[in-house]
Amino acid sequence: MVMLIGIDASRAFVKEKTGTENYSIELIRALLDLKESQKHKFRLYVKGGAKVDEEIEDKANVEVVEINWPRLWTQAGLALECLRRLPKVLFVPAHTMPVIRRKKMKVVVTIHGLEYEYLPEYYKFPQSLYLNKSTEYAVKQADQLISVSKWTKKELVEKLGADKKKIKVIYEGIGKRFLRAKEYGVNKKVMRQVKYKYSLPDKYILFVGTIQPRKNLVRLIKAFSLLTDKSWQLVIAGKWGWMYEEIKKAPEKYGVGKRVKFIGRVAEADLTAVYKAASLFCWPSLMEGFGLPVLEAMIMGIPVISSNKGALPEVIREAGLQIEPEDVEGLVKAMELVLESKELREGLVEKGYKNIKRFSWKKAGQQTLKVLVKE
C-alpha cells in the first residue's frame, strides 16, 4: 500500500546543527535512501528560506513544502498545512507535535530525553514551554513514540506515565562523513589546515557539545587542572548555549586559563579532523538521552571517558571508562590512567571499533519506516 508520509523537517536544514538537528537530517536522508521507501510518497515540511539538499529535493517521490510562518511554526503553520492537505502519517523528529489536527492523521514523535527532570534550569521559560509541556503532550497524544534509547523509554514510562507498548526504541547512527574518515583516514593536508584554523595544540583532551550546565564542564575543567602532567591542553568545541557564565570563568578560576581553549562550533567538514587530532575524548555529562559524540570519538579511534548517567552506559557498554560525573577525583584518576597507559588506550580504541558496529542510520531508517507505515 502506497502511503503519504509527512515529515516535520523544520530542524533538518538549519545551518548550525546540534543533536536534534543532526538526528533530523541524518534520519530523513536514511529514510529516503531506502529501497523500501520508493513505493511511498514523502512530504517534507520546512521553514521559509530553508536550503534543502538537492539530492533530497530532486527525488521523484519527495515534495518539499515551504511554510512561511514566523512564529508558532508548528502549532499554526504546520497544523494548518496538515489540515489543508492531510498526510496519512506525520513524523515529528523532535518532541513538538501540532495540537490541532485531524484524528485520522497518525502522528509519530521521537523523544530524545527527559534531562529537564533532573536539572532545575530546565523548568525556566522558555525551556519549560518548549521541552516540558511539548514532551508531556506528545507522550499522551501521539499514536506512536520513538525513543532513542532504552533508558529514555524507561523514563517516559516511569516519569510521564507513557504506555510502553507504543514506544519503539531506535538507536541513532553515525554520519557518512565519519564512516568515510574511518575507512580512508583523514588527509594530512586537511589535518594541518584544521589544526591551523582552530589553533589546535599538539597534545589535547577533547570535549564536543553545546556549552551548558548539563554537560558538567566546570567539573571537567577542575579535574583537568589537577592532572599531574601540565603539558596537556583541553579543547572545548561547541557553541555557547545557556547559563554558561560559570563555565567561561572556570579556566581562570582553576589556574588553567592558558591551557583551556574554547574553539566554538566546529564546521561539519572539520569535525573528523578535530576528533582525530585528540588523544582523549572526555564527556562527563550529568544526563544524556543518547550521546552521539562518544560514538563519533570511537569511530575516529579516540579513547573515551564518559559519565555513567542516563543512556551513556547503554551506548558505551565496555568501550569506554565510565565515571560518576560529580566525582572530580574519579575523573582525574580516569584521565591519568588513560593518558599514561598505552595498553589501556589501545584496548579502549579496539573496543570502540567493535561497539560502533551496533549503530547505523540505515538501520534506524528501516526501523523508523516500519513504525511509520504500520497500520
QUITACOR-V629259 format. One record per residue. N is the residue number from 0. PHI is phi in degrees with one decimal (none if undefined). NEAR is the number of other C-alpha atoms within 12 Angstrom. Layout:
BEGIN
N:PHI:NEAR ; N:PHI:NEAR
END
This chain:
BEGIN
0:none:13 ; 1:-75.8:18 ; 2:-125.6:27 ; 3:-92.8:29 ; 4:-108.0:43 ; 5:-92.0:41 ; 6:-130.5:47 ; 7:-71.4:46 ; 8:-105.3:44 ; 9:-64.7:41 ; 10:-95.8:36 ; 11:-70.9:34 ; 12:-117.2:34 ; 13:-76.0:22 ; 14:-70.2:20 ; 15:-100.5:20 ; 16:-100.5:24 ; 17:-118.4:31 ; 18:-53.6:29 ; 19:-69.9:33 ; 20:-68.1:24 ; 21:-64.0:30 ; 22:-58.2:39 ; 23:-59.9:39 ; 24:-69.4:37 ; 25:-65.2:35 ; 26:-71.4:42 ; 27:-62.2:43 ; 28:-59.8:35 ; 29:-64.6:30 ; 30:-60.5:37 ; 31:-71.8:37 ; 32:-83.2:27 ; 33:-70.6:23 ; 34:-62.3:14 ; 35:-66.0:22 ; 36:-81.6:32 ; 37:-63.0:21 ; 38:-83.8:20 ; 39:-103.8:29 ; 40:-109.2:27 ; 41:-120.8:38 ; 42:-120.0:35 ; 43:-95.8:44 ; 44:-95.4:42 ; 45:-125.5:35 ; 46:-77.8:28 ; 47:-56.9:23 ; 48:84.9:18 ; 49:-65.0:23 ; 50:-98.9:21 ; 51:-83.6:30 ; 52:-54.8:22 ; 53:-59.4:14 ; 54:-65.8:15 ; 55:-84.0:27 ; 56:-63.6:25 ; 57:-84.0:13 ; 58:-68.3:22 ; 59:-64.3:18 ; 60:-98.7:25 ; 61:-119.4:31 ; 62:-116.4:25 ; 63:-98.9:32 ; 64:-112.0:28 ; 65:-88.0:26 ; 66:-109.3:28 ; 67:-89.5:21 ; 68:-137.6:21 ; 69:-64.6:15 ; 70:-130.4:13 ; 71:49.7:19 ; 72:-57.5:27 ; 73:-72.5:35 ; 74:-77.0:24 ; 75:-115.7:22 ; 76:-59.7:30 ; 77:-65.9:42 ; 78:-59.5:30 ; 79:-66.1:23 ; 80:-62.7:31 ; 81:-72.3:38 ; 82:-70.8:22 ; 83:-72.1:14 ; 84:-131.3:21 ; 85:-79.9:25 ; 86:-81.8:35 ; 87:-69.7:31 ; 88:-141.0:38 ; 89:-115.3:46 ; 90:-104.3:46 ; 91:-112.9:45 ; 92:-73.6:43 ; 93:-154.9:37 ; 94:68.6:38 ; 95:-95.2:39 ; 96:-113.5:44 ; 97:-64.6:36 ; 98:-78.3:26 ; 99:-90.5:20 ; 100:-164.2:29 ; 101:-82.0:21 ; 102:-64.5:19 ; 103:-79.9:15 ; 104:-88.2:30 ; 105:-70.2:33 ; 106:-122.5:44 ; 107:-118.7:41 ; 108:-126.7:42 ; 109:-91.5:46 ; 110:-109.6:47 ; 111:-93.4:42 ; 112:163.8:38 ; 113:-122.3:40 ; 114:-59.2:34 ; 115:-64.8:30 ; 116:-66.9:29 ; 117:-109.5:20 ; 118:-122.1:21 ; 119:-56.7:16 ; 120:-63.8:21 ; 121:-73.7:24 ; 122:-87.1:19 ; 123:-87.5:17 ; 124:-69.0:14 ; 125:-93.5:14 ; 126:-57.3:21 ; 127:-62.3:21 ; 128:-69.1:18 ; 129:-74.3:24 ; 130:-94.7:29 ; 131:-58.6:32 ; 132:-69.3:27 ; 133:-66.7:30 ; 134:-67.6:39 ; 135:-60.2:31 ; 136:-66.6:26 ; 137:-61.4:37 ; 138:-59.9:40 ; 139:-81.6:27 ; 140:-103.7:28 ; 141:-66.3:34 ; 142:-72.5:33 ; 143:-145.9:37 ; 144:-116.6:45 ; 145:-111.2:44 ; 146:-112.1:41 ; 147:-82.8:45 ; 148:-158.0:37 ; 149:-65.0:29 ; 150:-62.8:34 ; 151:-64.1:40 ; 152:-59.7:36 ; 153:-59.2:27 ; 154:-65.6:33 ; 155:-61.9:39 ; 156:-71.4:23 ; 157:-77.3:16 ; 158:-89.1:23 ; 159:-115.5:24 ; 160:69.0:20 ; 161:-68.4:30 ; 162:-79.1:24 ; 163:-63.2:25 ; 164:-70.6:17 ; 165:-101.6:27 ; 166:-111.8:34 ; 167:-110.2:33 ; 168:-84.2:31 ; 169:-132.8:36 ; 170:-70.2:40 ; 171:-74.0:43 ; 172:-120.0:42 ; 173:-117.9:37 ; 174:-62.0:34 ; 175:-60.3:24 ; 176:-60.2:23 ; 177:-74.0:33 ; 178:-63.5:27 ; 179:-66.3:17 ; 180:-64.6:30 ; 181:-68.2:26 ; 182:-73.4:15 ; 183:-107.7:14 ; 184:81.7:22 ; 185:-105.3:28 ; 186:-54.2:19 ; 187:-61.6:15 ; 188:-64.7:12 ; 189:-62.7:21 ; 190:-58.1:27 ; 191:-62.9:21 ; 192:-64.4:19 ; 193:-67.9:28 ; 194:-62.1:28 ; 195:-70.7:18 ; 196:-57.8:19 ; 197:-103.8:26 ; 198:51.4:22 ; 199:-75.8:33 ; 200:-75.8:27 ; 201:-73.7:22 ; 202:-124.5:24 ; 203:-148.6:34 ; 204:-97.0:42 ; 205:-117.9:46 ; 206:-127.7:46 ; 207:-129.0:42 ; 208:158.7:38 ; 209:-63.9:33 ; 210:-84.4:31 ; 211:-157.7:28 ; 212:-57.5:31 ; 213:-61.6:37 ; 214:-79.2:37 ; 215:65.1:38 ; 216:-75.2:44 ; 217:-62.6:35 ; 218:-67.9:34 ; 219:-62.1:47 ; 220:-66.0:41 ; 221:-63.3:31 ; 222:-61.3:33 ; 223:-59.9:44 ; 224:-66.2:33 ; 225:-94.5:25 ; 226:-62.9:31 ; 227:-66.5:16 ; 228:-82.3:18 ; 229:-87.3:18 ; 230:-83.6:19 ; 231:-78.8:30 ; 232:-122.4:31 ; 233:-113.3:39 ; 234:-107.8:43 ; 235:-111.5:42 ; 236:-107.8:37 ; 237:153.9:31 ; 238:-77.1:22 ; 239:-71.6:25 ; 240:-94.7:20 ; 241:-143.0:20 ; 242:50.7:22 ; 243:-100.2:22 ; 244:-57.1:16 ; 245:-64.2:21 ; 246:-64.6:31 ; 247:-62.7:26 ; 248:-85.0:20 ; 249:-59.2:28 ; 250:-57.9:31 ; 251:-67.9:19 ; 252:-59.1:18 ; 253:-100.6:24 ; 254:74.2:18 ; 255:-125.5:27 ; 256:-56.1:22 ; 257:-86.9:20 ; 258:-111.2:29 ; 259:-114.6:39 ; 260:-116.2:29 ; 261:-94.5:33 ; 262:-101.9:30 ; 263:75.2:24 ; 264:-70.9:27 ; 265:-89.8:32 ; 266:-58.6:21 ; 267:-54.4:22 ; 268:-66.6:21 ; 269:-98.5:27 ; 270:-64.3:36 ; 271:-62.1:39 ; 272:-69.3:37 ; 273:-63.8:48 ; 274:-64.9:44 ; 275:-60.6:37 ; 276:-79.9:37 ; 277:-81.6:36 ; 278:-100.7:37 ; 279:-155.6:46 ; 280:-108.7:46 ; 281:-120.1:49 ; 282:-139.7:50 ; 283:-88.6:48 ; 284:-58.1:42 ; 285:-72.8:33 ; 286:-165.5:34 ; 287:-141.8:41 ; 288:-80.6:38 ; 289:-148.4:40 ; 290:112.5:43 ; 291:-58.7:38 ; 292:-56.2:42 ; 293:-66.1:47 ; 294:-73.6:47 ; 295:-62.5:43 ; 296:-64.4:46 ; 297:-61.3:47 ; 298:-68.9:41 ; 299:-89.6:39 ; 300:76.7:40 ; 301:-109.3:42 ; 302:-63.1:47 ; 303:-121.4:52 ; 304:-117.2:49 ; 305:-140.4:48 ; 306:-66.5:42 ; 307:-105.3:31 ; 308:-104.9:31 ; 309:60.3:36 ; 310:-86.4:36 ; 311:-59.2:40 ; 312:-59.5:31 ; 313:-68.3:30 ; 314:-79.0:40 ; 315:-85.3:41 ; 316:54.8:25 ; 317:-92.4:26 ; 318:-89.3:35 ; 319:-153.1:44 ; 320:-80.3:38 ; 321:-110.8:35 ; 322:-128.1:29 ; 323:-70.5:29 ; 324:-64.1:34 ; 325:-91.7:26 ; 326:-94.6:22 ; 327:-62.7:26 ; 328:-62.2:21 ; 329:-64.9:28 ; 330:-68.9:37 ; 331:-59.7:30 ; 332:-61.1:23 ; 333:-64.5:37 ; 334:-63.4:42 ; 335:-66.1:30 ; 336:-60.3:24 ; 337:-69.3:31 ; 338:-66.5:33 ; 339:-92.9:19 ; 340:-112.7:17 ; 341:-63.6:16 ; 342:-62.0:14 ; 343:-66.5:25 ; 344:-58.5:30 ; 345:-63.6:24 ; 346:-64.5:23 ; 347:-67.1:34 ; 348:-63.5:35 ; 349:-62.4:24 ; 350:-65.1:26 ; 351:-62.3:34 ; 352:-60.6:31 ; 353:-69.3:21 ; 354:-64.6:30 ; 355:-68.3:36 ; 356:-65.7:23 ; 357:-77.3:23 ; 358:-119.4:30 ; 359:-153.8:27 ; 360:-68.4:35 ; 361:-62.8:30 ; 362:-62.1:24 ; 363:-62.1:36 ; 364:-63.7:33 ; 365:-62.3:28 ; 366:-67.3:29 ; 367:-67.1:40 ; 368:-59.5:39 ; 369:-60.5:23 ; 370:-66.5:31 ; 371:-67.3:38 ; 372:-91.2:30 ; 373:-66.8:20 ; 374:-78.2:16
END
